[in-house]
Amino acid sequence: MGAILQSLGRTVAAGVVVLIVIVIIVSTAAGGVVKFDHAWWTFFMRWLHVLAGVMWIGILWYFNFVQIPSMPKIPDEQKPAIGKVIAPTALFWFRWAALATVITGLLLAWMNGYIGSALAFQKPFMAIGIGMWLALIMAFNVWFIIWPKQKKALGIVQVEAAEKAKAARMAMLTSRFNTMLSIPMLYCMVAQQNAGL
């Protein structure tokens, strides 16, 4: 078990194996076989959407609840480890999880036949439509504001010190804006599935 857990790749692969075993056990206990029909594929897309969304919002909240508040407490000689190693890696997964969340969400809405109605705020898809637009705004911010500004702030793109500080502040404020939007966005996504607004 230690060999599996010492490697992220093996850990994720083991998680998939455990999932497959659970699916086989549950489907066998229910007396059937998994039918790979439209309903299963929409369920599978919803699962991928949630998986990507957990990574995206989890990293967003890590930045805002852990990394940003902790930076002033970190001694200056230790800060390069954050800026050169941890932040670039976190930002890689952050932006690709945002894209994966948006793509799987749009595909799910299309597969269920409500993409147009939701994006146009038509009943009964108003809640999910609001959530979708909030997520699209947030993903835009990730790719076109936060990531370009972070490249300057982290020194990936070389700029003057004043511009670096300005870029870091704009990235932080946009990240905080996304954190603010994540709260109603998540509510709208869940509300559509349950009691509505």
SEKOLSE-66036 format. One line per 5 residues: number of its first residue (from 1); their letters; for each residue x, y, z of N, C-alpha, C. Coordinates in Angstrom, 3 decimals. Layout:
N
NUM = a = X,Y,Z,X,Y,Z,X,Y,Z | ...;
This chain:
197
1 = mgail = 0.823,-1.194,0.000,0.000,0.000,0.000,0.862,1.251,0.000 | 1.981,1.202,0.726,2.871,2.353,0.773,3.398,2.734,-0.592 | 3.696,1.739,-1.436,4.201,2.013,-2.789,3.148,2.719,-3.623 | 1.888,2.375,-3.408,0.795,3.028,-4.158,0.674,4.480,-3.718 | 0.660,4.703,-2.417,0.399,6.035,-1.878,1.583,6.987,-1.993;
6 = qslgr = 2.772,6.478,-2.301,3.924,7.356,-2.471,3.959,8.000,-3.849 | 3.114,7.545,-4.756,3.053,8.095,-6.107,1.651,8.631,-6.361 | 1.558,9.893,-6.778,0.247,10.474,-7.084,-0.424,9.713,-8.219 | 0.327,9.376,-9.264,-0.234,8.635,-10.391,-0.807,7.285,-9.969 | -0.051,6.556,-9.146,-0.535,5.257,-8.673,-1.718,5.428,-7.725;
11 = tvaag = -1.711,6.493,-6.934,-2.826,6.759,-6.017,-4.113,7.012,-6.796 | -4.023,7.839,-7.840,-5.199,8.129,-8.665,-5.658,6.856,-9.384 | -4.723,6.093,-9.937,-5.070,4.831,-10.601,-5.751,3.881,-9.615 | -5.258,3.802,-8.390,-5.876,2.950,-7.374,-7.288,3.435,-7.051 | -7.484,4.749,-7.011,-8.822,5.303,-6.792,-9.797,4.884,-7.883;
16 = vvvli = -9.325,4.872,-9.136,-10.159,4.428,-10.258,-10.476,2.943,-10.123 | -9.501,2.139,-9.732,-9.729,0.699,-9.537,-10.758,0.476,-8.436 | -10.622,1.193,-7.317,-11.595,1.070,-6.224,-12.991,1.452,-6.725 | -13.080,2.511,-7.515,-14.362,2.934,-8.081,-14.970,1.825,-8.943 | -14.171,1.222,-9.812,-14.660,0.140,-10.689,-15.158,-1.039,-9.853;
21 = vivii = -14.420,-1.399,-8.816,-14.837,-2.497,-7.944,-16.175,-2.158,-7.279 | -16.314,-0.938,-6.793,-17.570,-0.526,-6.152,-18.726,-0.583,-7.146 | -18.510,-0.104,-8.361,-19.564,-0.141,-9.387,-19.983,-1.583,-9.669 | -19.020,-2.482,-9.777,-19.324,-3.894,-10.034,-20.105,-4.493,-8.864 | -19.674,-4.219,-7.640,-20.354,-4.756,-6.453,-21.790,-4.230,-6.373;
26 = vstaa = -21.963,-2.927,-6.531,-23.295,-2.326,-6.419,-24.215,-2.806,-7.537 | -23.705,-2.852,-8.767,-24.561,-3.302,-9.873,-24.912,-4.779,-9.730 | -23.989,-5.594,-9.241,-24.262,-7.017,-9.021,-25.294,-7.195,-7.907 | -25.139,-6.447,-6.818,-26.081,-6.530,-5.700,-27.475,-6.077,-6.118 | -27.538,-5.142,-7.058,-28.832,-4.650,-7.547,-29.431,-5.598,-8.585;
31 = ggvvk = -28.687,-6.629,-8.945,-29.196,-7.627,-9.870,-29.127,-7.238,-11.330 | -28.282,-6.333,-11.666,-28.193,-5.916,-13.060,-26.775,-5.652,-13.484 | -26.675,-5.219,-14.696,-25.395,-4.848,-15.272,-25.500,-3.376,-15.667 | -24.406,-2.675,-15.541,-24.412,-1.269,-15.934,-24.738,-1.171,-17.419 | -25.741,-0.370,-17.727,-26.115,-0.135,-19.124,-25.497,1.193,-19.549;
36 = fdhaw = -24.674,1.139,-20.547,-24.006,2.346,-21.016,-24.908,3.089,-22.000 | -26.054,3.533,-21.496,-27.017,4.262,-22.308,-26.866,5.762,-22.055 | -27.772,6.549,-22.622,-27.710,8.009,-22.481,-27.723,8.432,-21.009 | -28.574,7.797,-20.220,-28.659,8.150,-18.797,-27.321,7.916,-18.091 | -26.652,6.794,-18.411,-25.370,6.521,-17.772,-24.328,7.547,-18.205;
41 = wtffm = -24.300,7.875,-19.486,-23.301,8.827,-19.974,-23.527,10.223,-19.403 | -24.793,10.641,-19.198,-25.031,11.946,-18.570,-24.617,11.907,-17.102 | -24.880,10.767,-16.448,-24.410,10.608,-15.067,-22.881,10.691,-15.017 | -22.218,9.983,-15.920,-20.755,9.977,-15.969,-20.212,11.385,-16.215 | -20.854,12.150,-17.108,-20.422,13.524,-17.375,-20.627,14.396,-16.142;
46 = rwlhv = -21.727,14.176,-15.424,-21.966,14.939,-14.187,-20.869,14.627,-13.167 | -20.472,13.355,-13.071,-19.416,12.965,-12.147,-18.098,13.648,-12.530 | -17.757,13.645,-13.824,-16.541,14.337,-14.276,-16.618,15.828,-13.974 | -17.804,16.412,-14.174,-18.015,17.838,-13.909,-17.775,18.150,-12.426 | -18.337,17.324,-11.562,-18.151,17.526,-10.121,-16.690,17.316,-9.732;
51 = lagvm = -16.061,16.294,-10.285,-14.656,16.007,-9.999,-13.770,17.208,-10.370 | -13.956,17.721,-11.584,-13.175,18.889,-12.027,-13.499,20.111,-11.178 | -14.782,20.292,-10.864,-15.198,21.442,-10.061,-14.622,21.425,-8.656 | -14.545,20.238,-8.058,-13.946,20.125,-6.721,-12.484,20.558,-6.773 | -11.775,20.126,-7.821,-10.371,20.523,-7.938,-10.259,22.042,-8.133;
56 = wigil = -11.070,22.586,-9.043,-11.002,24.019,-9.339,-11.303,24.864,-8.107 | -12.454,24.647,-7.503,-12.849,25.479,-6.367,-11.989,25.156,-5.150 | -11.560,23.903,-5.021,-10.657,23.554,-3.923,-9.356,24.334,-3.989 | -8.784,24.434,-5.184,-7.535,25.194,-5.324,-7.794,26.682,-5.161 | -8.918,27.187,-5.680,-9.286,28.591,-5.483,-9.361,28.903,-3.997;
61 = wyfnf = -10.003,28.045,-3.255,-10.137,28.275,-1.818,-8.804,28.073,-1.095 | -7.967,27.148,-1.576,-6.623,27.008,-0.999,-5.869,28.330,-1.129 | -5.883,28.911,-2.330,-5.191,30.186,-2.522,-5.707,31.242,-1.545 | -7.037,31.361,-1.437,-7.631,32.458,-0.685,-7.728,32.229,0.818 | -7.866,30.973,1.236,-7.984,30.693,2.665,-6.652,30.296,3.299;
66 = vqips = -5.676,29.846,2.483,-4.418,29.347,3.046,-3.212,30.149,2.546 | -2.956,30.109,1.233,-1.706,30.673,0.723,-1.616,32.195,0.884 | -2.606,32.929,0.405,-2.537,34.399,0.480,-2.434,34.888,1.923 | -3.279,34.401,2.859,-3.147,34.876,4.245,-1.847,34.436,4.918 | -1.251,33.342,4.451,-0.031,32.830,5.083,1.237,33.512,4.592;
71 = mpkip = 1.204,34.098,3.403,2.427,34.678,2.816,3.115,35.701,3.719 | 2.388,36.621,4.386,3.095,37.577,5.264,3.795,36.915,6.446 | 3.382,35.713,6.826,3.960,35.017,7.978,5.180,34.181,7.598 | 5.399,33.991,6.302,6.502,33.144,5.834,7.781,33.988,5.779 | 8.890,33.512,6.359,10.147,34.260,6.282,10.558,34.466,4.820;
76 = deqkp = 11.160,35.612,4.543,11.529,35.979,3.173,12.381,34.918,2.474 | 13.282,34.278,3.217,14.156,33.293,2.585,13.402,32.021,2.168 | 12.203,31.808,2.714,11.406,30.632,2.353,10.373,30.917,1.260 | 10.103,32.185,0.991,9.077,32.546,0.004,9.372,32.065,-1.416 | 10.634,31.987,-1.843,10.873,31.476,-3.199,10.337,30.062,-3.427;
81 = aigkv = 10.265,29.243,-2.389,9.708,27.892,-2.548,8.241,27.964,-2.960 | 7.533,28.931,-2.413,6.122,29.113,-2.782,6.034,29.635,-4.208 | 6.759,30.720,-4.486,6.664,31.383,-5.786,7.249,30.605,-6.954 | 8.254,29.802,-6.699,8.926,29.080,-7.794,8.440,27.641,-7.960 | 7.884,27.046,-6.901,7.516,25.631,-6.967,6.009,25.421,-6.750;
86 = iapta = 5.506,25.823,-5.597,4.121,25.500,-5.238,3.110,26.289,-6.071 | 3.253,27.600,-6.133,2.261,28.414,-6.857,2.164,28.063,-8.342 | 3.287,27.908,-9.077,3.143,27.541,-10.492,2.437,26.196,-10.702 | 2.730,25.227,-9.843,2.071,23.925,-9.961,0.586,24.037,-9.635 | 0.277,24.753,-8.556,-1.131,24.949,-8.185,-1.879,25.699,-9.287;
91 = lfwfr = -1.243,26.703,-9.881,-1.886,27.460,-10.961,-2.089,26.619,-12.213 | -1.200,25.671,-12.476,-1.387,24.760,-13.615,-2.685,23.976,-13.433 | -2.822,23.295,-12.277,-4.018,22.492,-12.020,-5.249,23.371,-11.900 | -5.091,24.560,-11.356,-6.190,25.512,-11.171,-6.815,25.899,-12.503 | -5.992,26.313,-13.455,-6.565,26.777,-14.719,-7.114,25.638,-15.569;
96 = waala = -6.454,24.470,-15.554,-6.968,23.343,-16.341,-8.209,22.733,-15.696 | -8.292,22.760,-14.378,-9.516,22.298,-13.707,-10.675,23.242,-14.024 | -10.394,24.539,-14.110,-11.435,25.502,-14.490,-11.959,25.191,-15.881 | -11.055,24.964,-16.820,-11.465,24.647,-18.190,-12.234,23.329,-18.242 | -11.751,22.315,-17.547,-12.433,21.020,-17.535,-13.825,21.139,-16.919;
101 = tvitg = -13.955,21.945,-15.875,-15.255,22.145,-15.241,-16.234,22.785,-16.213 | -15.790,23.816,-16.915,-16.662,24.509,-17.868,-17.041,23.576,-19.019 | -16.076,22.882,-19.580,-16.364,21.998,-20.724,-17.322,20.881,-20.322 | -17.053,20.218,-19.206,-17.936,19.126,-18.791,-19.320,19.647,-18.414 | -19.379,20.841,-17.837,-20.677,21.433,-17.503,-21.500,21.770,-18.740;
106 = lllaw = -20.850,22.361,-19.735,-21.552,22.667,-20.981,-21.979,21.398,-21.707 | -21.107,20.390,-21.723,-21.474,19.113,-22.341,-22.646,18.467,-21.612 | -22.645,18.526,-20.301,-23.736,17.965,-19.514,-25.048,18.679,-19.821 | -25.011,20.001,-19.877,-26.220,20.771,-20.210,-26.708,20.436,-21.619 | -25.791,20.272,-22.541,-26.156,19.898,-23.916,-26.752,18.490,-23.953;
111 = mngyi = -26.110,17.542,-23.255,-26.596,16.161,-23.238,-27.996,16.062,-22.630 | -28.285,16.934,-21.670,-29.598,16.929,-21.025,-30.608,17.821,-21.751 | -30.152,18.525,-22.789,-31.064,19.302,-23.622,-31.493,20.647,-23.076 | -30.757,21.196,-22.106,-31.181,22.484,-21.554,-30.136,23.587,-21.691 | -29.116,23.380,-22.485,-28.035,24.378,-22.552,-28.550,25.752,-22.980;
116 = gsala = -29.348,25.804,-24.043,-29.870,27.087,-24.519,-30.797,27.740,-23.520 | -31.690,26.955,-22.948,-32.645,27.488,-21.965,-31.928,28.015,-20.731 | -30.920,27.294,-20.284,-30.186,27.721,-19.086,-29.409,29.005,-19.347 | -28.690,29.043,-20.459,-27.889,30.242,-20.758,-28.755,31.466,-21.023 | -30.020,31.236,-21.408,-30.956,32.346,-21.655,-31.827,32.631,-20.431;
121 = fqkpf = -31.539,31.981,-19.308,-32.268,32.167,-18.045,-33.754,31.841,-18.167 | -34.081,30.843,-18.979,-35.479,30.461,-19.131,-35.887,29.487,-18.032 | -37.141,29.595,-17.621,-37.671,28.657,-16.639,-37.768,27.291,-17.292 | -37.545,26.211,-16.612,-37.219,26.080,-15.188,-35.712,25.991,-14.929 | -34.911,26.527,-15.840,-33.448,26.374,-15.739,-32.741,27.663,-15.343;
126 = maigi = -33.473,28.565,-14.691,-32.884,29.851,-14.334,-31.735,29.693,-13.344 | -31.926,28.860,-12.323,-30.882,28.708,-11.297,-29.596,28.163,-11.911 | -29.713,27.097,-12.685,-28.506,26.516,-13.280,-27.894,27.484,-14.290 | -28.742,28.259,-14.966,-28.244,29.264,-15.916,-27.413,30.335,-15.220 | -27.898,30.813,-14.088,-27.128,31.800,-13.316,-25.803,31.188,-12.886;
131 = gmwla = -25.855,29.953,-12.389,-24.627,29.263,-11.986,-23.658,29.097,-13.138 | -24.195,28.762,-14.325,-23.336,28.584,-15.495,-22.663,29.893,-15.880 | -23.415,30.981,-15.888,-22.813,32.274,-16.250,-21.770,32.717,-15.231 | -22.051,32.482,-13.947,-21.048,32.811,-12.923,-19.777,31.998,-13.144 | -19.930,30.718,-13.446,-18.762,29.856,-13.697,-18.000,30.308,-14.941;
136 = limaf = -18.721,30.720,-15.985,-18.051,31.224,-17.197,-17.263,32.496,-16.917 | -17.838,33.387,-16.119,-17.121,34.613,-15.731,-15.867,34.248,-14.936 | -16.010,33.324,-14.001,-14.882,32.904,-13.172,-13.791,32.255,-14.014 | -14.174,31.401,-14.959,-13.182,30.740,-15.821,-12.472,31.770,-16.704 | -13.222,32.731,-17.215,-12.609,33.821,-17.986,-11.559,34.521,-17.123;
141 = nvwfi = -11.921,34.836,-15.885,-10.984,35.503,-14.971,-9.722,34.671,-14.750 | -9.893,33.361,-14.615,-8.743,32.478,-14.401,-7.770,32.574,-15.570 | -8.287,32.409,-16.782,-7.431,32.324,-17.966,-6.932,33.669,-18.470 | -7.740,34.722,-18.332,-7.396,35.986,-18.983,-7.010,37.115,-18.031 | -7.152,36.887,-16.729,-6.692,37.898,-15.764,-5.720,37.268,-14.766;
146 = iwpkq = -6.184,36.271,-14.021,-5.353,35.700,-12.955,-4.063,35.089,-13.506 | -4.170,34.196,-14.499,-2.977,33.530,-15.015,-1.994,34.505,-15.646 | -2.403,35.433,-16.528,-1.419,36.383,-17.075,-0.771,37.259,-15.998 | -1.561,37.674,-15.003,-0.997,38.506,-13.930,-0.067,37.680,-13.036 | -0.425,36.436,-12.769,0.432,35.590,-11.938,1.760,35.288,-12.631;
151 = kkalg = 1.739,35.162,-13.947,3.008,34.934,-14.657,3.969,36.098,-14.401 | 3.451,37.309,-14.340,4.291,38.476,-14.029,4.692,38.464,-12.555 | 3.725,38.189,-11.679,3.985,38.220,-10.239,4.999,37.160,-9.821 | 4.983,36.011,-10.485,5.892,34.916,-10.124,7.225,34.975,-10.862 | 7.371,35.920,-11.779,8.616,36.049,-12.515,8.732,35.128,-13.710;
156 = ivqve = 7.639,34.478,-14.082,7.642,33.639,-15.286,7.803,34.539,-16.508 | 7.149,35.694,-16.448,7.318,36.760,-17.437,8.035,37.892,-16.710 | 9.149,38.321,-17.241,9.954,39.349,-16.580,9.364,40.744,-16.808 | 9.142,41.463,-15.694,8.644,42.840,-15.729,9.333,43.635,-14.624 | 9.178,44.928,-14.666,9.726,45.802,-13.621,9.052,45.508,-12.283;
161 = aaeka = 9.719,45.857,-11.191,9.218,45.565,-9.845,7.839,46.180,-9.596 | 7.633,47.415,-10.071,6.337,48.074,-9.858,5.222,47.336,-10.597 | 5.494,46.903,-11.818,4.486,46.176,-12.584,4.236,44.799,-11.977 | 5.283,44.186,-11.436,5.155,42.886,-10.773,4.221,43.003,-9.566 | 4.423,44.043,-8.760,3.574,44.267,-7.582,2.133,44.561,-7.993;
166 = kaarm = 1.957,45.351,-9.039,0.617,45.677,-9.538,-0.078,44.417,-10.062 | 0.650,43.568,-10.775,0.094,42.320,-11.304,-0.300,41.379,-10.170 | 0.543,41.294,-9.132,0.239,40.427,-7.988,-1.040,40.880,-7.298 | -1.194,42.181,-7.143,-2.406,42.709,-6.501,-3.643,42.429,-7.341 | -3.555,42.641,-8.658,-4.700,42.396,-9.526,-5.065,40.910,-9.534;
171 = amlts = -4.066,40.027,-9.548,-4.332,38.585,-9.493,-5.034,38.224,-8.193 | -4.567,38.791,-7.087,-5.170,38.518,-5.784,-6.611,39.027,-5.723 | -6.850,40.239,-6.179,-8.204,40.802,-6.142,-9.160,40.018,-7.042 | -8.683,39.595,-8.197,-9.527,38.808,-9.100,-9.796,37.433,-8.501 | -8.815,36.861,-7.837,-9.005,35.588,-7.157,-10.040,35.738,-6.039;
176 = rfntm = -9.972,36.838,-5.320,-10.965,37.105,-4.268,-12.354,37.300,-4.883 | -12.429,37.966,-6.021,-13.692,38.150,-6.733,-14.271,36.783,-7.104 | -13.415,35.891,-7.607,-13.872,34.542,-7.949,-14.327,33.771,-6.712 | -13.637,33.965,-5.593,-14.055,33.315,-4.350,-15.439,33.797,-3.955 | -15.678,35.097,-4.074,-16.989,35.663,-3.784,-18.054,35.042,-4.695;
181 = lsipm = -17.762,34.965,-6.010,-18.728,34.406,-6.960,-18.936,32.909,-6.763 | -17.926,32.207,-6.245,-18.053,30.756,-6.077,-19.177,30.393,-5.113 | -19.466,31.249,-4.167,-20.500,30.946,-3.169,-21.891,30.911,-3.813 | -22.333,31.972,-4.527,-23.637,31.866,-5.197,-23.624,30.875,-6.357 | -22.466,30.731,-7.029,-22.396,29.781,-8.144,-22.678,28.366,-7.656;
186 = lycmv = -22.032,27.948,-6.578,-22.248,26.602,-6.047,-23.689,26.431,-5.553 | -24.240,27.478,-4.955,-25.639,27.420,-4.510,-26.575,27.200,-5.700 | -26.376,27.956,-6.765,-27.236,27.830,-7.952,-27.125,26.441,-8.571 | -25.925,25.890,-8.620,-25.740,24.566,-9.199,-26.493,23.514,-8.383 | -26.410,23.593,-7.070,-27.086,22.620,-6.221,-28.582,22.887,-6.155;
191 = aqqna = -28.975,24.165,-6.143,-30.392,24.518,-6.041,-31.188,23.962,-7.210 | -30.613,23.981,-8.404,-31.322,23.482,-9.574,-31.672,22.006,-9.416 | -30.793,21.259,-8.778,-31.004,19.823,-8.599,-32.012,19.511,-7.495 | -32.256,20.459,-6.612,-33.053,20.173,-5.436,-34.314,21.042,-5.386 | -34.331,22.007,-4.527,-35.565,22.766,-4.283,-35.690,24.010,-5.167;
196 = gl = -34.668,24.318,-5.928,-34.701,25.550,-6.713,-34.324,26.732,-5.851 | -34.486,27.941,-6.387,-34.145,29.138,-5.608,-35.274,29.424,-4.705;
